[in-house]
Amino acid sequence: MPSATDYQRLAIFLARRIGDMDYAQVLTTDTFRWAVSQAQAGIEIPFGALLAASARSAAIAIRDNDKALAEQVSMAGIIAALHPVEREVLRLIYWDQLSMGELADYLGCSISHAGALLDRAYGHAEDRAKNLGFSMEDSAHETP
């Protein structure tokens, strides 16, 4: 059964991506209700899969927010301009602090494939950052 901590992590995950806490709360509540109904039916939803389900509900808002961020000359803009999967992999690991297992659940793949995606995403972000004169290490604490 999803916990109160899961609810809080999910709300923060959505609020960061769409930039609207009120809408994030609505989406979180809807997703959480679904997860609880699944748990009551004997189907446990891993946290990574819960995040993926909520992201599908918020896809348009996330896309619009990322489009605005991608125009900024900053690390947040560099990351927002990446391919959607690469952008999300970096955010999930560095911003949301998911484990590799949770990342694999989110992506619906193996842990080794999730690791390969993370490595590729980091490399692409690093290349973009170098081209714009940024350092990934100097910007480690900036919100993507």
C-alpha positions in Angstrom: 0.0 0.0 0.0 1.4 3.4 -0.9 2.5 5.4 2.2 2.2 9.1 3.2 5.9 9.4 2.3 5.1 8.1 -1.2 2.3 10.7 -1.5 4.7 13.5 -0.5 7.5 12.4 -2.8 4.9 12.1 -5.7 3.6 15.6 -5.0 7.1 17.1 -5.1 7.9 15.1 -8.2 5.0 16.6 -10.0 5.3 20.1 -8.7 8.9 20.4 -9.8 8.0 19.2 -13.3 4.9 21.3 -13.9 5.6 24.3 -11.8 2.1 24.4 -10.3 1.7 23.0 -6.8 -2.1 23.1 -6.8 -2.3 21.1 -10.0 0.4 18.8 -8.7 -1.8 18.1 -5.7 -4.8 17.2 -7.8 -2.7 14.9 -10.0 -1.1 13.3 -6.9 -4.4 12.6 -5.3 -5.8 11.0 -8.5 -2.7 8.9 -8.9 -2.6 7.9 -5.3 -6.3 6.8 -5.4 -5.5 4.6 -8.3 -2.5 3.1 -6.5 -4.6 2.4 -3.4 -7.3 0.7 -5.4 -4.7 -1.4 -7.1 -3.2 -2.4 -3.7 -6.7 -3.2 -2.4 -7.1 -5.6 -5.4 -3.8 -7.2 -4.4 -1.6 -5.4 -7.0 1.3 -3.6 -5.6 2.6 -0.7 -7.6 6.3 0.0 -7.1 7.1 3.7 -6.4 8.9 4.1 -9.8 5.8 2.8 -11.6 3.6 5.2 -9.5 5.8 8.1 -10.7 5.5 7.0 -14.3 1.7 6.8 -14.1 1.5 10.3 -12.6 3.9 11.7 -15.3 1.6 10.3 -18.0 -1.3 12.3 -16.5 0.8 15.4 -16.4 2.5 15.0 -19.8 1.2 18.2 -21.4 2.0 20.4 -18.4 5.4 18.9 -18.1 6.1 19.4 -21.8 5.0 23.1 -21.7 7.2 23.7 -18.6 10.2 22.0 -20.2 9.7 24.0 -23.4 10.0 27.3 -21.4 13.0 26.0 -19.4 14.8 24.9 -22.5 15.1 28.5 -23.7 17.1 29.5 -20.7 20.9 29.6 -20.8 21.5 27.7 -17.6 22.0 24.1 -16.5 18.2 23.8 -16.1 17.9 24.9 -19.7 20.6 22.4 -20.9 18.8 19.6 -19.2 15.3 20.7 -20.3 16.6 20.7 -23.9 17.7 17.0 -23.8 15.7 14.2 -25.2 12.7 13.6 -22.9 13.9 10.2 -21.6 17.4 11.6 -20.9 16.0 14.6 -19.2 13.8 12.5 -17.0 16.5 10.0 -16.1 18.8 12.8 -14.9 16.0 14.5 -12.9 14.9 11.2 -11.3 18.4 10.3 -10.1 19.8 13.7 -9.2 16.7 15.7 -8.4 14.3 13.1 -7.0 17.0 10.8 -5.7 15.5 7.6 -6.9 17.4 4.4 -6.6 18.5 2.6 -9.7 15.8 0.0 -8.9 13.1 2.7 -8.8 14.5 4.2 -12.0 14.2 0.8 -13.7 10.6 0.5 -12.4 9.8 4.0 -13.8 11.3 3.2 -17.2 10.0 -0.4 -17.3 13.5 -1.8 -17.9 16.3 -3.7 -16.2 18.6 -1.9 -13.8 21.6 -2.3 -16.2 19.6 -0.7 -19.0 18.6 2.1 -16.7 22.3 2.6 -15.8 23.2 2.8 -19.4 20.5 5.4 -20.1 21.8 7.4 -17.1 25.3 7.3 -18.4 24.2 8.4 -21.9 22.0 11.2 -20.5 24.8 12.5 -18.3 27.2 12.4 -21.3 24.8 14.4 -23.5 24.2 16.9 -20.8 27.9 17.3 -20.2 28.5 17.8 -23.9 25.8 20.5 -24.1 27.1 22.2 -21.0 30.7 22.3 -22.3 29.5 23.8 -25.6 27.8 26.6 -23.6 30.8 27.0 -21.2 29.1 25.4 -18.2 30.6 22.8 -15.9 28.4 19.9 -14.7 30.4 19.7 -11.4 29.9 23.5 -10.7 26.2 23.2 -11.3 25.5 20.0 -9.3 23.1 21.7 -7.0 21.1 23.7 -9.6 17.5 22.5 -10.1 17.2 20.8 -13.6 
